[in-house]
Every structure is written in C-alpha cells, then in structure tokens.
Amino acid sequence: PEYNIGILIVWMGPLPGWFLAWQRSAASNATIDFHIVTDQDAKPIADNIIVHPSSLEKESKRFSSYFGRSIEIKRPYKFCDFKPFYGLIYEEILHDYNFWGESDLDLLYGNIRSFVTDDVLSEHDRIYEFGDMSLYRNTQKVNELYKLSGSIYDLDEVLNPDVSVAYDEYY
C-alpha cells in the first residue's frame, strides 16, 4: 500500500475476555500496525501488534506535559475524550505513519484495506467520524484541528478529568 496506517489504543485495567479474538482480527490486517498503550501484561500474537507499557500516572504526566497544565486522569474512560489528540500526544509512536487512527478493543476487524483503500485515503483527511474507530491524515493541520473554533466544547471542558464529554464523537 502507498499509505501506511498506525492505530493507537489506550487501555488501562484488565483486558477484556475477548482480547485474543481482537488480536486475531488485528493480526489479520498485517499492513496496519496496532499500538496498545496499557498497564496490563498484554502478549502480542503478531508483529503488527505493538504493546507500550504504561500507567494512568504516566499517561497523566504525558498529557500534562503536552498541554502545560496538570491533568490527572482518574478513570480510564477519560481517554475517549483524548482520542482526537493522539496524533500529537503520541507523536513519538505515530510520526512515521501517513494516517494514524484510534480504536477500541471491542471491535473485530474485517479486511480494513478492502474498504479503506489507497484511493479512499488519498481523498480524505479523516475517515469515520465516531470514536470506535477513526483514521486521520497525519499532518500538523489535521492534528491541530482542535485549535479551531466551532466545537461544542472548549479545551478546558475536554481536559477536565472529572467529566466525560465524548469529544471524539462530536464536532
């Protein structure tokens, strides 16, 4: 493929019972890399599944450092609000990809490349609009769209660790 894709998933807490099924579906998409940032001892079954050990505390520090303010992530579900920022926050993991994505462990993938073709990727900056899986062109312009006005939430609301705003699913 002309375009390479790296998908990032942040998962804190026990892995779901269907994790092996998820891995098998990810492994069957060998031209896409799946990065999992987790506090669990996840054993990848394929070369395209890459585990990055972490913790809520480490990720809180990562987000605090990027945004220049204290962000204490208390509940793992809060990472859903941060998904649109992954291209920037996890730049050291995602910088080599033409497209980066965010997804969840509760999906089983078919052959992603059969419908997310190079032709589709060449024509769009974002593919899919909801947080269960979205792909973003890995450019500064796209990664910094959150800085534009027009969102129903301001940055302070999104970064507030005490509320979930589903920022990954609203404009």
C-alpha positions, -999 to +999 in steps of 0.1 A: +000+000+000+010+036-007-003+048+026+007+033+059-016+033+089-009+031+127-038+027+151-034+036+187-055+022+216-050+033+252-063+006+276-059+007+313-073-020+336-080-057+330-080-068+293-114-079+281-122-116+278-123-112+240-088-098+238-075-128+219-103-125+193-095-088+190-058-097+184-066-122+158-087-097+139-059-071+142-032-096+132-052-104+100-046-068+089-009-072+086-004-039+067-017-019+096+001-015+129-019-016+161-002+001+191-016-006+226-007+017+255-016-003+286-009-011+322-015-048+315+008-076+305-006-079+270+013-105+249+010-096+212+004-126+188+017-108+157+044-084+146+018-057+138+006-055+174+029-034+195+025-030+232+037+001+251+037-004+289+024+025+308+001+035+337-026+061+345+000+081+363+024+080+333-003+090+309-015+118+332+021+132+331+023+128+293-010+148+288+000+173+315+033+179+298+018+184+263-009+208+275+012+226+301-013+221+329-020+194+355-042+167+341-048+138+365-066+110+346-087+093+373-108+070+351-096+051+320-128+060+302-115+096+300-091+085+273-121+086+249-121+124+252-085+125+243-086+104+211-085+133+187-053+144+204-034+111+199-016+122+167+001+150+188+003+133+222+017+101+209+037+116+181+068+096+190+048+064+182+028+077+153+051+100+134+061+076+107+026+069+096+007+087+068-025+080+087-030+074+124-061+061+140-078+055+173-099+025+180-112+003+208-107-033+219-144-041+215-142-042+177-134-072+155-119-060+122-126-074+088-102-067+060-098-030+066-077-024+034-105-038+013-126-007+020-100+018+033-081+017+000-053+040-011-078+057-033-100+064-003-070+076+018-058+099-010-091+118-010-098+122+027-082+137+058-105+118+082-122+085+077-151+076+100-165+101+124-171+082+157-147+072+184-150+034+180-125+038+151-114+069+131-084+075+109-067+108+105-042+121+079-010+126+099-004+162+092+000+192+115-031+208+100-053+178+108-037+170+142-043+206+153-079+209+142-089+211+179-074+246+180-101+259+156-133+275+169-166+259+165-165+229+188-194+224+212-168+221+239-139+243+248-105+228+257-110+233+294-141+212+293-124+185+273-094+183+296-114+183+328-106+149+343-139+148+362-163+147+332-166+128+300-178+148+270-174+123+242-152+147+224-141+120+199-177+118+187-188+155+185-176+183+164 
